[in-house]
Amino acid sequence: MEYLTQPEVKALLTVAYEHNRDHHLALLTLYATGTRVSQALKLTGFDIIPDHVAGGHKIRMPKAKRGFSRTFPVVASPDPVLDMSPLVERARVRGSSLLFGGLDRHYLHRVIKKYATLAGLHGDIVHAHTLRHSTAMRIWEKTQRAGAITGYLCHTDQSSVYPYLREHDASLGADVMVEVLTSAA
C-alpha cells in the first residue's frame, strides 16, 4: 500500500500550488479529508457550510460506497500550501455548481502524476488514492488507533482499515488533520 510521508505530501502540494490553484485546492481537499476522488469531485459550493459550533466553515462530504457522510473542518493554516480557507470564497462563487469545475478523475490522475514527478516523487506510485492512504497514516502516526482512521475515512467496518496499516503491523482523526495542516512544517 503506497502512501506519502508528510514532507512528500507537502512537496506535492507545493508544486500544485505553484502551478495551478484549482488543482492545489482539489488535492488539498483530498488529503485533508481523506476522501475518495469521486466524492471530492462531486462537491458543490453548497457543500461548504458555516460551522456554527466551532466557527469558520466545514465541508459536508456526501456518503460514498457503503460508508456514511460526515463533515470536515475547513482548516485555515499559516502556510498557504496547507491553507484550505480559499475553499470558502470558491464555494460562494460556485454556489450550486461543482466546487472543482470540470475536473474529472482521469484528468486529476494525470495531473497528480505530473506534480509528483516535478516534486521529485515516484510518479508511478502517486495517485489520488495515495492521498487517502497518506491521510490514514498521519492519523495512525498521531493516535495509534485504528478506530480513529475508521471514523475519519468513513468506513463502516473497522477491519477495512487494516490494509492501510499492514506495513506497520488499527473522532481524533479530525483533530489530527487540523494539527497536521496548521503546523507549518
N, C-alpha and C positions, 0 to 999 in steps of 0.2 A: 504494500500500500504506500503510494507516494504522498509525501507532504513536504511542505517547505518550513524551514526554521523561521523564526521571527525576523532575523536580518534578511533572509531571502525574500520573504513576503514584502518587507519594506523596500527592497531593491526593485522588485516587480512593480509595486505601486508607484514608486518614484519615477520609473521610466514611463509608466502610463500617464502620470500627472504631467510630465514634461511633454508628452506627445499629443494627448487628446483627453480633455477633462471629462467628456462624456464617458469614454471608456474607463477612465480612472474611477469615476463615481460608481459605475456598474461593478467593477472589480472590488472596490472597497466595500460596497454593499454585500457582495457575495462573501467576502472574508469576515466582515463584522457580524453578519447574521448567520453564517454557516449554512445558508440556504442553497437549494438546488438552482441551477441556472434557469430552468424553466419557470420557477416561482419568481425569481428576481425580474425576469424579462416581462412578466405579466403585471407587474406593479404599475399602478396609475398614480397620478398626482394625488388622488383622493385617499391613497393608502398611507400617506404621510400625515399623521394626525397629531393634534396637540396632546401633550401628556399633562392632564390637569392635576395629577397627584405629585409627580416629581418635577414638573416644569419642563420646558423645552418641548420636544416632539418625539414621536416614536413611529416606527414602521409597522404597519399592520400587514403581516405576511399571511397570505391565504393558505389553506390546507393543501398539502401535496401528498400524493400516493396514499398510504393508509395512515399517515401521521395526523397531526392536528394543527390548527392555526394558532398563531401567537403574535405578540408584539415584541419589538426590539428597540432599544433606545437609539435615537439619532445622536451620536456622540460628537460633541464639539471638542476638538483637540488643538493644542497649541501648535502642533505640527501639521502644516497644510496637507501633507500627503496622507495623514490619518484623520483629517477633519471631515466629518460627514455633514456638517451644517449646510453646505451648499444644496443638499437634497431638499431642504425646506423651501428655498426660493424656486428651485426647479419644479417642485410639486405645485406651488402656487401658479406658476406659468402653465404647467401641463394640464392641470385640472383633471378631467376625465380621460385624457389621453395617456398613452403609455409613458411611464416615467423615463425610460431609456430609448424613446423614439423607435426607430426602425431596427434597432439591434436585434439580431436573431442568434440562436445558439451556435450555428455553424460559423458565422462571421466572428462572433466573440471567441470561439475556439481558435481561429486563425490569429486573431489579434493577441490573445494571451500567449500563444507560441512565439509570435514576433517579439513581444515585450520581454518574455522570458529570455530569449536569445540575446537581446540588447542589454539585459540586466546581468548577463554572464551566467545564466542558469541553463540547465539542460532542457532545451525547448521540447524535446520528445516526451518528457515525462510531466510537463506542466500543462494542466488543462483546468477548466472551470471546477471540476470536482476535486482537484488538488487543493483548491482554496478551502473547500468544505472539510477535507481531511486535516488541513493545517489549523483550521478553527478548532476542530476536535482535539488536536494535540496541544494547542495553547491552554485549553480548559483542563486537559489531563495534567499538564505540567504544573498548573497552579493548584489543582484540587486533589488530584489522585483519586477522583471519584467518577466511576462510570455513569452513575445516576445524573451527575451534572451535565455530562455530554448528552445523555439520552434526552433530558429535558430541553437543553438548548437546541439540539438538532431536530427536535420534534419527532423523535422516534416513539412508536407505541410500545416497543418491546426492548428492554434493556440489552438483550442478547445481540441486537443489531449493532451495538457499539463495539463489540469485541474485535471485529476486523480492523477498526481504527487503531486498536491497542496491541495487536499481535506482536509488533516489534518490541514492545515494552513489557511483555509478559506480565474500571471498568467503569432552587433556582439561583446556584452560584455562578453558572455559566455566564449570565448577563453581566454580573459584577466583574468577572474575569476579563471579558472582552472590553468592557468600559476601561478597565485598568490598562489593558494592552494598548488600546487606541489613544488614551490620554497621556501615557508616559512616553514622552518624546525620546526615543532611543537613538 
